[in-house]
Amino acid sequence: MPPLAAARRYTSGMYWIAWKMLIGNRGKYLGIIFGVVFAALLIAQQASIFCGLMALTVSQIRDVEGPAIWVMDENVQFVDDIKPLKDTELFRVKGVPGVDWAVRFYKGIGRARLQEGSYEQMILLGLDDATLIGAPQDVFLGSIADLRSPDAVIIDEAGYRRIWPDEPFQLGRVFEMNDRRAVVVGITKASRTFQSFPILYTRYSQAVRFAPPERKVLSFVLANPEPGLSSQGVCDRITTQTGLQALTRSQFIWQTIWYYLQKTGIPINFGITVLLGFIVGTAIAGQTFYLFTVENIRQFGALKAMGTGNSTILLMVLSQAANVGLIGYGVGVGLAAAFGWWTQTTTRLAFFMPWQVLGLTAAAVFVIVLVASVLSVRKVLVLDPAIVFRG
Amino acid sequence: MPASAPPNTTAAITLRGVTKEFGRGESRTRALRGVDLDIPYGELLMLVGPSGCGKTTLVSIMAGTLEPTAGTVRSLGHDLTAMTNGRKVRFRRDHVGFIFQATNLLPALSAVENAAVPLLIAGWQRRRALLTAAAMLDRLGLGDRLTSLPSELSGGQQQRVTIARALVHEPRLLVCDEPTSALDAENGRITMELIREVAVQPDRAVVVVTHDPRAYPFADRIATMEDGRIESVTTAVDQA
């Protein structure tokens, strides 16, 4: 028999023995898997909620499709950190070579007075009057063009439901913003925001009247580079020539996320939960796997006495760990995904499971089963095969 | 036998001046004190003696699971004392069968799967290994219990599975450590009869460690140990 084929048969036979040993004690087998499932579920679920929250913080940048460049005051740290510019900054940006077009964009918080007399905080977005760049993409009642009507606003679906719960969608509803009349001319789907306030879209000129009076009102200048030029290169030019902060869309998203990561307790809170899941999962899986190995120590000793080398014993233990790791990981992230799907349909919990969460969970599970294996296998590797001759 | 006796090249096992010490300093214990012994092929040798006299240590050294502190061990033509650990593992895999006092059967494997373990360790295909193991169990009278787990078998049946496991890969050295100690008189007798009938072959040496005088009649020779030394080597007839 060729050596390679013999080696394959050898290892497959020994893996089979390892697998049979593992599933032989159902209670312990399920106990180890439970530990890994618990860890994978908690890590994947908490990390996904964290990612969901982070996605909320940048939803308003992602919802503004079209412009590749955001220009703002040099001290702005994140998307809700508005430091108004003079309206003339728009023309300075337009004057930078390489800028194809640039428009004004207002972002602020306004207070709406509803017809029944109650007040509601709202996120107010003012779009360039001429182009309506930054307008919502998914208006399902009314149309974007209706924004050109006097006093017109488009409201997001979740905001509508919050202000007028249990009422059918209806255009023409009227409320007041800064003592001025606002008329709902459209309803759109929009990504949820971190503050969960209703979102109002209107023309820039309208938005500055809805907003509390300020000397400077321009929040951002949205721009695009000329065809063939890189956004980054044009950003650099804008910064150099105007002294303003110019970021690509992606840079602004990450700057906002980093702000929340660094300046809020969100990552620490979630990090602690993820760490707890990791520690508890490692403890349960490691201890159960260790007990399982100790219980089988004489059997491993017999295998060693009968001519099984340490490397094969190591592979057997690792294959057992891989088995519980794969099953635990699959079930854990599956349950986390099911939890996410359920919360998306029944609650407003932020949940976003990108591939990085799956990767992080896989890495954590890998470490858990590795720790569990190392704890167990040390005892087996140093085991004297002569142990089997002791009664 | 004098310590300076030359090695017997026709013997399955040749031990010369084998010493084994455990521990260090004041806690040092000498388990073997210069053991010389030859075991020819085709023989069933019993090692007998009181507890702690070094029987199990000696048989562990013969099987290559324990290193002697001093002396030489030639087993089936191989100098075990000169072997690397890896070669010793392969030596045990290819040439040694074990029957343990505690059966050490894998509780999750059925009788036939347990009996096939040495063949799987040797790299046999699982199907072929199971067929060969089934034939061996059938020969030992367990043809109808192939799929039973060890927990479903009596002590005697478990010991027969252990015998099948020890012989399935046709080793040239069979090492048995107290094979009857956990069995009642009848099962002990059956076990020794099976070892005698099935295991003893012209090209194989069988070493049995036992306390049980009822097993003595099954031996070709009996080596009596005392305090780490072989005091006498007699035939079963002499013992009787």
Interface residues (C-beta under 8 A of the other chain):
Chain A: M1 A6 A7 R9 Y10 S12 G13 M14 W16 I17 K20 M21 L22 I23 G24 N25 R298 Q299 G301 A302 L303 K304 A305 M306 G307 T308 G309 D384 P385 A386 V388 F389 R390 G391
Chain B: T56 V59 S60 A63 T65 L66 G86 V89 R90 F91 R92 R93 D94 V96 F98 F100 Q101 A102 N104 L106 P107 A108 L109 E113 V117 P118 L120 I121 A122 G123 W124 Q125 R126 A129 D177 E178 S181
